[in-house]
């Protein structure tokens, strides 16, 4: 059996507005003392294969596992880059931001070929943990193959820029106050007194950025500007997880993707193929990083 599969699953929910007590997640604030990890390798040979990488970071709601084992001929070129400061691993991903350079908390690239009498068995899990401030979405890949060629990119972003460019760009019609004065006060490090708005040229903190995003609301152009860094104007596509893969294989290969929010949302996508196939697949989950305006239970009622 031989087939060709082209699948694009783009699962996007922009939680903007709406009523009730369910709240969209603001972007997470990266630690001041940020941490990083990088692993790059090129391997070619014949023999036993046992490879695994796991990255779990509760501060940025990241859970990532990648493992495979087999016995055969292998060529592998892979790289893992992880950073709590997304500006440090800004890169171009074809499936994100129209292929323009963006900042991520995790990027994984793998190019691989395998052939053997013993199947190569493996899998990958990428999860944005809701319990730690993520969006509760996960993507999983599984395979057991005698032959495989694969070119794959995995990506994850959950934080604000480490150094936001600004909190209220002056190009926006709603930018209040005297922008030059605000900019000078902030740049000079002077006490800001009651200043609550920060305009273009006045760098803001990630904590201030979260408040500015809430005020931006449905102004998507302003949200795009807010999610940019001082350094090189890098866009951070928070909250985003996904996998973009091209593969051909003889054996079994499949993916599972799901997004669950208690009481109101359940999205599932499952594919599994056994035989000889070629496949191209993109899976993305994205949530607009603007927190909902909180509506408390029984609001307006004397209770």
KAHU-V462212 format. One line per field, one symbol per residue. ss: DSSP state (H for helix, E for strand, - for the rest). psi: psi as a letter, one per 30 degrees, with the letter a starting at -180 (. if undefined). A space follows every 10 residues. Layout:
ss = ???
psi = ???
//
This chain:
ss = -EEEEEEEEE EEE------- -------E-- -----EEEEE EEEEEEEEEE EEEEEEEHHH -EEEEEEEEE EEEEEEEEEE EEE--HHHH- EE----HHH- EEE--EEEEE EEEEEEEEEE EEEEEEEE-H HH----EEEE EEEEEEEEEE EEEEEEE-E- ---E---E-- --------HH HHHHHHH--- --------E- -----HHHHH HHHHHH---H HHHHHH-EE- HHH-EE---E EEEEEEEEEE EEEEEEEEEE E---EEEEEE EEEEEEEEEE EEEEEEE--- ---------- ---
psi = kklkkjkjjj jkjjjjalla gkklklkkkk keilllkkkk kkkkakakkj kkkkjkjffg hkjkkkllka jakkkkjlkk kkkfjfffhk lkkegkhhgl klklfkkkkk kkkkklfkkj kalkkkkjje fggafgklkk kkljkfkkkk jkkklkkfll kejkelfjkf fkfgjlajee eeeeeeefgl kfbgkfkklk fjklleeeee eeeeeebgie eeeeeehlle jghkkjhlkk llkjkklklj bkkllkkljk kkffkjkkkk kkkkbjlkkk kkkkkkkkhj klkkjkkgkf ki.
//
